[in-house]
Structure formats: C-alpha cells, structure tokens
Amino acid sequence: MRKYENLDSLLRGSETAKIFFASLPDYVQGAVMKSSSSIRTEDELHSTAEKVMHEFQ
C-alpha cells in the first residue's frame, strides 16, 4: 500500500480514498482532518474514521 505525506496528499493521489472520505458525515470528516498529518495510507484513513464514529456513538 502506498504511503502519502499526509491526508491531503492521500486524497489528491487516491480516488478510492477521496470517495470514502466524501462519504463520511461532516463531523467525522472534521475529526479526521484534525489528524491529517498522521494519516498516510488508506488503512489509516479507514481506522481513524472508524475510531471517530465509535467515539460519537
């Protein structure tokens, strides 16, 4: 799996990551963006989003 510099470069470089991120509720997107510098792969994006969603349940 390719590693990117951060969330922004991941979303620019991966169409599937962009589609997944766009499908998330706004509050999850916002929380994920706070961890932008530590998200470098699609797996990290998915796990971060999952953690955020569990925190809000």
mmCIF file as gemmi writes it, N, C-alpha and C atoms, coordinates in Angstrom:
data_model
loop_
_atom_site.group_PDB
_atom_site.id
_atom_site.type_symbol
_atom_site.label_atom_id
_atom_site.label_alt_id
_atom_site.label_comp_id
_atom_site.label_asym_id
_atom_site.label_entity_id
_atom_site.label_seq_id
_atom_site.pdbx_PDB_ins_code
_atom_site.Cartn_x
_atom_site.Cartn_y
_atom_site.Cartn_z
_atom_site.occupancy
_atom_site.B_iso_or_equiv
_atom_site.pdbx_formal_charge
_atom_site.auth_seq_id
_atom_site.auth_asym_id
_atom_site.pdbx_PDB_model_num
ATOM 1 N N . MET Axp A 1 ? 0.852 -1.187 0 1 0 ? 1 A 1
ATOM 2 C CA . MET Axp A 1 ? 0 0 0 1 0 ? 1 A 1
ATOM 3 C C . MET Axp A 1 ? 0.891 1.242 0 1 0 ? 1 A 1
ATOM 4 N N . ARG Axp A 2 ? 0.538 2.172 -0.831 1 0 ? 2 A 1
ATOM 5 C CA . ARG Axp A 2 ? 1.331 3.396 -0.961 1 0 ? 2 A 1
ATOM 6 C C . ARG Axp A 2 ? 1.141 4.3 0.253 1 0 ? 2 A 1
ATOM 7 N N . LYS Axp A 3 ? 2.272 4.899 0.69 1 0 ? 3 A 1
ATOM 8 C CA . LYS Axp A 3 ? 2.229 5.875 1.784 1 0 ? 3 A 1
ATOM 9 C C . LYS Axp A 3 ? 2.323 7.273 1.196 1 0 ? 3 A 1
ATOM 10 N N . TYR Axp A 4 ? 1.501 8.148 1.697 1 0 ? 4 A 1
ATOM 11 C CA . TYR Axp A 4 ? 1.488 9.532 1.268 1 0 ? 4 A 1
ATOM 12 C C . TYR Axp A 4 ? 2.051 10.412 2.379 1 0 ? 4 A 1
ATOM 13 N N . GLU Axp A 5 ? 2.261 11.668 2.078 1 0 ? 5 A 1
ATOM 14 C CA . GLU Axp A 5 ? 2.839 12.593 3.05 1 0 ? 5 A 1
ATOM 15 C C . GLU Axp A 5 ? 1.865 12.909 4.186 1 0 ? 5 A 1
ATOM 16 N N . ASN Axp A 6 ? 0.582 13.058 3.842 1 0 ? 6 A 1
ATOM 17 C CA . ASN Axp A 6 ? -0.45 13.392 4.827 1 0 ? 6 A 1
ATOM 18 C C . ASN Axp A 6 ? -1.816 13.139 4.196 1 0 ? 6 A 1
ATOM 19 N N . LEU Axp A 7 ? -2.862 13.489 4.915 1 0 ? 7 A 1
ATOM 20 C CA . LEU Axp A 7 ? -4.228 13.256 4.417 1 0 ? 7 A 1
ATOM 21 C C . LEU Axp A 7 ? -4.484 13.995 3.105 1 0 ? 7 A 1
ATOM 22 N N . ASP Axp A 8 ? -4.049 15.233 3.011 1 0 ? 8 A 1
ATOM 23 C CA . ASP Axp A 8 ? -4.286 15.998 1.78 1 0 ? 8 A 1
ATOM 24 C C . ASP Axp A 8 ? -3.673 15.315 0.562 1 0 ? 8 A 1
ATOM 25 N N . SER Axp A 9 ? -2.431 14.864 0.684 1 0 ? 9 A 1
ATOM 26 C CA . SER Axp A 9 ? -1.797 14.213 -0.465 1 0 ? 9 A 1
ATOM 27 C C . SER Axp A 9 ? -2.445 12.86 -0.744 1 0 ? 9 A 1
ATOM 28 N N . LEU Axp A 10 ? -2.911 12.169 0.298 1 0 ? 10 A 1
ATOM 29 C CA . LEU Axp A 10 ? -3.635 10.904 0.109 1 0 ? 10 A 1
ATOM 30 C C . LEU Axp A 10 ? -4.906 11.141 -0.699 1 0 ? 10 A 1
ATOM 31 N N . LEU Axp A 11 ? -5.662 12.169 -0.33 1 0 ? 11 A 1
ATOM 32 C CA . LEU Axp A 11 ? -6.918 12.449 -1.03 1 0 ? 11 A 1
ATOM 33 C C . LEU Axp A 11 ? -6.68 12.922 -2.463 1 0 ? 11 A 1
ATOM 34 N N . ARG Axp A 12 ? -5.584 13.615 -2.695 1 0 ? 12 A 1
ATOM 35 C CA . ARG Axp A 12 ? -5.252 14.029 -4.067 1 0 ? 12 A 1
ATOM 36 C C . ARG Axp A 12 ? -4.775 12.852 -4.913 1 0 ? 12 A 1
ATOM 37 N N . GLY Axp A 13 ? -4.114 11.882 -4.287 1 0 ? 13 A 1
ATOM 38 C CA . GLY Axp A 13 ? -3.494 10.803 -5.04 1 0 ? 13 A 1
ATOM 39 C C . GLY Axp A 13 ? -4.296 9.524 -5.151 1 0 ? 13 A 1
ATOM 40 N N . SER Axp A 14 ? -5.353 9.392 -4.356 1 0 ? 14 A 1
ATOM 41 C CA . SER Axp A 14 ? -6.118 8.146 -4.358 1 0 ? 14 A 1
ATOM 42 C C . SER Axp A 14 ? -7.607 8.438 -4.528 1 0 ? 14 A 1
ATOM 43 N N . GLU Axp A 15 ? -8.142 7.998 -5.636 1 0 ? 15 A 1
ATOM 44 C CA . GLU Axp A 15 ? -9.565 8.215 -5.915 1 0 ? 15 A 1
ATOM 45 C C . GLU Axp A 15 ? -10.44 7.464 -4.917 1 0 ? 15 A 1
ATOM 46 N N . THR Axp A 16 ? -10.05 6.252 -4.537 1 0 ? 16 A 1
ATOM 47 C CA . THR Axp A 16 ? -10.865 5.49 -3.591 1 0 ? 16 A 1
ATOM 48 C C . THR Axp A 16 ? -10.859 6.141 -2.207 1 0 ? 16 A 1
ATOM 49 N N . ALA Axp A 17 ? -9.735 6.699 -1.796 1 0 ? 17 A 1
ATOM 50 C CA . ALA Axp A 17 ? -9.681 7.406 -0.509 1 0 ? 17 A 1
ATOM 51 C C . ALA Axp A 17 ? -10.557 8.65 -0.561 1 0 ? 17 A 1
ATOM 52 N N . LYS Axp A 18 ? -10.535 9.343 -1.684 1 0 ? 18 A 1
ATOM 53 C CA . LYS Axp A 18 ? -11.349 10.556 -1.852 1 0 ? 18 A 1
ATOM 54 C C . LYS Axp A 18 ? -12.839 10.221 -1.77 1 0 ? 18 A 1
ATOM 55 N N . ILE Axp A 19 ? -13.243 9.142 -2.43 1 0 ? 19 A 1
ATOM 56 C CA . ILE Axp A 19 ? -14.647 8.72 -2.413 1 0 ? 19 A 1
ATOM 57 C C . ILE Axp A 19 ? -15.067 8.313 -0.996 1 0 ? 19 A 1
ATOM 58 N N . PHE Axp A 20 ? -14.209 7.551 -0.313 1 0 ? 20 A 1
ATOM 59 C CA . PHE Axp A 20 ? -14.515 7.14 1.055 1 0 ? 20 A 1
ATOM 60 C C . PHE Axp A 20 ? -14.645 8.355 1.964 1 0 ? 20 A 1
ATOM 61 N N . PHE Axp A 21 ? -13.695 9.274 1.893 1 0 ? 21 A 1
ATOM 62 C CA . PHE Axp A 21 ? -13.717 10.463 2.746 1 0 ? 21 A 1
ATOM 63 C C . PHE Axp A 21 ? -14.98 11.282 2.49 1 0 ? 21 A 1
ATOM 64 N N . ALA Axp A 22 ? -15.353 11.45 1.224 1 0 ? 22 A 1
ATOM 65 C CA . ALA Axp A 22 ? -16.554 12.221 0.871 1 0 ? 22 A 1
ATOM 66 C C . ALA Axp A 22 ? -17.83 11.565 1.389 1 0 ? 22 A 1
ATOM 67 N N . SER Axp A 23 ? -17.803 10.247 1.58 1 0 ? 23 A 1
ATOM 68 C CA . SER Axp A 23 ? -18.992 9.538 2.055 1 0 ? 23 A 1
ATOM 69 C C . SER Axp A 23 ? -19.191 9.659 3.57 1 0 ? 23 A 1
ATOM 70 N N . LEU Axp A 24 ? -18.183 10.159 4.267 1 0 ? 24 A 1
ATOM 71 C CA . LEU Axp A 24 ? -18.267 10.267 5.727 1 0 ? 24 A 1
ATOM 72 C C . LEU Axp A 24 ? -19.123 11.462 6.13 1 0 ? 24 A 1
ATOM 73 N N . PRO Axp A 25 ? -19.809 11.36 7.268 1 0 ? 25 A 1
ATOM 74 C CA . PRO Axp A 25 ? -20.561 12.519 7.776 1 0 ? 25 A 1
ATOM 75 C C . PRO Axp A 25 ? -19.604 13.681 8.062 1 0 ? 25 A 1
ATOM 76 N N . ASP Axp A 26 ? -20.119 14.892 8.013 1 0 ? 26 A 1
ATOM 77 C CA . ASP Axp A 26 ? -19.289 16.084 8.208 1 0 ? 26 A 1
ATOM 78 C C . ASP Axp A 26 ? -18.5 16.049 9.507 1 0 ? 26 A 1
ATOM 79 N N . TYR Axp A 27 ? -19.142 15.616 10.602 1 0 ? 27 A 1
ATOM 80 C CA . TYR Axp A 27 ? -18.444 15.613 11.889 1 0 ? 27 A 1
ATOM 81 C C . TYR Axp A 27 ? -17.263 14.639 11.895 1 0 ? 27 A 1
ATOM 82 N N . VAL Axp A 28 ? -17.385 13.542 11.153 1 0 ? 28 A 1
ATOM 83 C CA . VAL Axp A 28 ? -16.28 12.583 11.061 1 0 ? 28 A 1
ATOM 84 C C . VAL Axp A 28 ? -15.169 13.167 10.2 1 0 ? 28 A 1
ATOM 85 N N . GLN Axp A 29 ? -15.543 13.788 9.089 1 0 ? 29 A 1
ATOM 86 C CA . GLN Axp A 29 ? -14.537 14.437 8.247 1 0 ? 29 A 1
ATOM 87 C C . GLN Axp A 29 ? -13.735 15.454 9.05 1 0 ? 29 A 1
ATOM 88 N N . GLY Axp A 30 ? -14.428 16.265 9.832 1 0 ? 30 A 1
ATOM 89 C CA . GLY Axp A 30 ? -13.758 17.284 10.635 1 0 ? 30 A 1
ATOM 90 C C . GLY Axp A 30 ? -12.794 16.68 11.632 1 0 ? 30 A 1
ATOM 91 N N . ALA Axp A 31 ? -13.212 15.637 12.316 1 0 ? 31 A 1
ATOM 92 C CA . ALA Axp A 31 ? -12.343 14.983 13.296 1 0 ? 31 A 1
ATOM 93 C C . ALA Axp A 31 ? -11.158 14.305 12.618 1 0 ? 31 A 1
ATOM 94 N N . VAL Axp A 32 ? -11.39 13.701 11.458 1 0 ? 32 A 1
ATOM 95 C CA . VAL Axp A 32 ? -10.309 13.055 10.712 1 0 ? 32 A 1
ATOM 96 C C . VAL Axp A 32 ? -9.284 14.105 10.267 1 0 ? 32 A 1
ATOM 97 N N . MET Axp A 33 ? -9.758 15.255 9.831 1 0 ? 33 A 1
ATOM 98 C CA . MET Axp A 33 ? -8.85 16.311 9.374 1 0 ? 33 A 1
ATOM 99 C C . MET Axp A 33 ? -7.939 16.804 10.497 1 0 ? 33 A 1
ATOM 100 N N . LYS Axp A 34 ? -8.387 16.69 11.736 1 0 ? 34 A 1
ATOM 101 C CA . LYS Axp A 34 ? -7.541 17.085 12.866 1 0 ? 34 A 1
ATOM 102 C C . LYS Axp A 34 ? -6.33 16.171 13.003 1 0 ? 34 A 1
ATOM 103 N N . SER Axp A 35 ? -6.427 14.969 12.462 1 0 ? 35 A 1
ATOM 104 C CA . SER Axp A 35 ? -5.307 14.016 12.495 1 0 ? 35 A 1
ATOM 105 C C . SER Axp A 35 ? -4.605 13.936 11.143 1 0 ? 35 A 1
ATOM 106 N N . SER Axp A 36 ? -4.782 14.948 10.326 1 0 ? 36 A 1
ATOM 107 C CA . SER Axp A 36 ? -4.303 14.937 8.946 1 0 ? 36 A 1
ATOM 108 C C . SER Axp A 36 ? -2.837 14.539 8.798 1 0 ? 36 A 1
ATOM 109 N N . SER Axp A 37 ? -1.984 15.062 9.645 1 0 ? 37 A 1
ATOM 110 C CA . SER Axp A 37 ? -0.549 14.809 9.479 1 0 ? 37 A 1
ATOM 111 C C . SER Axp A 37 ? -0.161 13.365 9.767 1 0 ? 37 A 1
ATOM 112 N N . SER Axp A 38 ? -0.989 12.631 10.514 1 0 ? 38 A 1
ATOM 113 C CA . SER Axp A 38 ? -0.643 11.245 10.846 1 0 ? 38 A 1
ATOM 114 C C . SER Axp A 38 ? -1.356 10.222 9.966 1 0 ? 38 A 1
ATOM 115 N N . ILE Axp A 39 ? -2.157 10.685 9.009 1 0 ? 39 A 1
ATOM 116 C CA . ILE Axp A 39 ? -2.865 9.764 8.103 1 0 ? 39 A 1
ATOM 117 C C . ILE Axp A 39 ? -2.12 9.747 6.776 1 0 ? 39 A 1
ATOM 118 N N . ARG Axp A 40 ? -1.475 8.601 6.506 1 0 ? 40 A 1
ATOM 119 C CA . ARG Axp A 40 ? -0.641 8.491 5.304 1 0 ? 40 A 1
ATOM 120 C C . ARG Axp A 40 ? -1.055 7.376 4.362 1 0 ? 40 A 1
ATOM 121 N N . THR Axp A 41 ? -1.987 6.514 4.81 1 0 ? 41 A 1
ATOM 122 C CA . THR Axp A 41 ? -2.439 5.406 3.963 1 0 ? 41 A 1
ATOM 123 C C . THR Axp A 41 ? -3.966 5.306 4.038 1 0 ? 41 A 1
ATOM 124 N N . GLU Axp A 42 ? -4.536 4.563 3.101 1 0 ? 42 A 1
ATOM 125 C CA . GLU Axp A 42 ? -5.987 4.361 3.131 1 0 ? 42 A 1
ATOM 126 C C . GLU Axp A 42 ? -6.397 3.583 4.376 1 0 ? 42 A 1
ATOM 127 N N . ASP Axp A 43 ? -5.58 2.635 4.809 1 0 ? 43 A 1
ATOM 128 C CA . ASP Axp A 43 ? -5.892 1.888 6.034 1 0 ? 43 A 1
ATOM 129 C C . ASP Axp A 43 ? -5.956 2.82 7.235 1 0 ? 43 A 1
ATOM 130 N N . GLU Axp A 44 ? -5.01 3.755 7.327 1 0 ? 44 A 1
ATOM 131 C CA . GLU Axp A 44 ? -5.019 4.715 8.429 1 0 ? 44 A 1
ATOM 132 C C . GLU Axp A 44 ? -6.243 5.62 8.363 1 0 ? 44 A 1
ATOM 133 N N . LEU Axp A 45 ? -6.644 5.993 7.163 1 0 ? 45 A 1
ATOM 134 C CA . LEU Axp A 45 ? -7.85 6.806 6.99 1 0 ? 45 A 1
ATOM 135 C C . LEU Axp A 45 ? -9.071 6.042 7.489 1 0 ? 45 A 1
ATOM 136 N N . HIS Axp A 46 ? -9.203 4.791 7.071 1 0 ? 46 A 1
ATOM 137 C CA . HIS Axp A 46 ? -10.352 3.98 7.484 1 0 ? 46 A 1
ATOM 138 C C . HIS Axp A 46 ? -10.362 3.763 8.994 1 0 ? 46 A 1
ATOM 139 N N . SER Axp A 47 ? -9.213 3.434 9.575 1 0 ? 47 A 1
ATOM 140 C CA . SER Axp A 47 ? -9.197 3.168 11.018 1 0 ? 47 A 1
ATOM 141 C C . SER Axp A 47 ? -9.456 4.43 11.832 1 0 ? 47 A 1
ATOM 142 N N . THR Axp A 48 ? -8.946 5.567 11.372 1 0 ? 48 A 1
ATOM 143 C CA . THR Axp A 48 ? -9.196 6.828 12.076 1 0 ? 48 A 1
ATOM 144 C C . THR Axp A 48 ? -10.68 7.18 12.015 1 0 ? 48 A 1
ATOM 145 N N . ALA Axp A 49 ? -11.29 7.041 10.849 1 0 ? 49 A 1
ATOM 146 C CA . ALA Axp A 49 ? -12.719 7.333 10.699 1 0 ? 49 A 1
ATOM 147 C C . ALA Axp A 49 ? -13.548 6.397 11.575 1 0 ? 49 A 1
ATOM 148 N N . GLU Axp A 50 ? -13.16 5.135 11.631 1 0 ? 50 A 1
ATOM 149 C CA . GLU Axp A 50 ? -13.896 4.168 12.451 1 0 ? 50 A 1
ATOM 150 C C . GLU Axp A 50 ? -13.801 4.528 13.934 1 0 ? 50 A 1
ATOM 151 N N . LYS Axp A 51 ? -12.623 4.908 14.386 1 0 ? 51 A 1
ATOM 152 C CA . LYS Axp A 51 ? -12.45 5.318 15.788 1 0 ? 51 A 1
ATOM 153 C C . LYS Axp A 51 ? -13.324 6.522 16.115 1 0 ? 51 A 1
ATOM 154 N N . VAL Axp A 52 ? -13.358 7.492 15.216 1 0 ? 52 A 1
ATOM 155 C CA . VAL Axp A 52 ? -14.166 8.702 15.436 1 0 ? 52 A 1
ATOM 156 C C . VAL Axp A 52 ? -15.636 8.332 15.54 1 0 ? 52 A 1
ATOM 157 N N . MET Axp A 53 ? -16.113 7.492 14.635 1 0 ? 53 A 1
ATOM 158 C CA . MET Axp A 53 ? -17.524 7.11 14.66 1 0 ? 53 A 1
ATOM 159 C C . MET Axp A 53 ? -17.889 6.377 15.946 1 0 ? 53 A 1
ATOM 160 N N . HIS Axp A 54 ? -16.98 5.531 16.459 1 0 ? 54 A 1
ATOM 161 C CA . HIS Axp A 54 ? -17.245 4.826 17.718 1 0 ? 54 A 1
ATOM 162 C C . HIS Axp A 54 ? -17.265 5.783 18.894 1 0 ? 54 A 1
ATOM 163 N N . GLU Axp A 55 ? -16.45 6.812 18.857 1 0 ? 55 A 1
ATOM 164 C CA . GLU Axp A 55 ? -16.419 7.798 19.941 1 0 ? 55 A 1
ATOM 165 C C . GLU Axp A 55 ? -17.725 8.57 20.037 1 0 ? 55 A 1
ATOM 166 N N . PHE Axp A 56 ? -18.402 8.78 18.916 1 0 ? 56 A 1
ATOM 167 C CA . PHE Axp A 56 ? -19.628 9.566 18.894 1 0 ? 56 A 1
ATOM 168 C C . PHE Axp A 56 ? -20.877 8.716 19.119 1 0 ? 56 A 1
ATOM 169 N N . GLN Axp A 57 ? -20.734 7.419 19.279 1 0 ? 57 A 1
ATOM 170 C CA . GLN Axp A 57 ? -21.903 6.561 19.493 1 0 ? 57 A 1
ATOM 171 C C . GLN Axp A 57 ? -22.281 6.492 20.945 1 0 ? 57 A 1
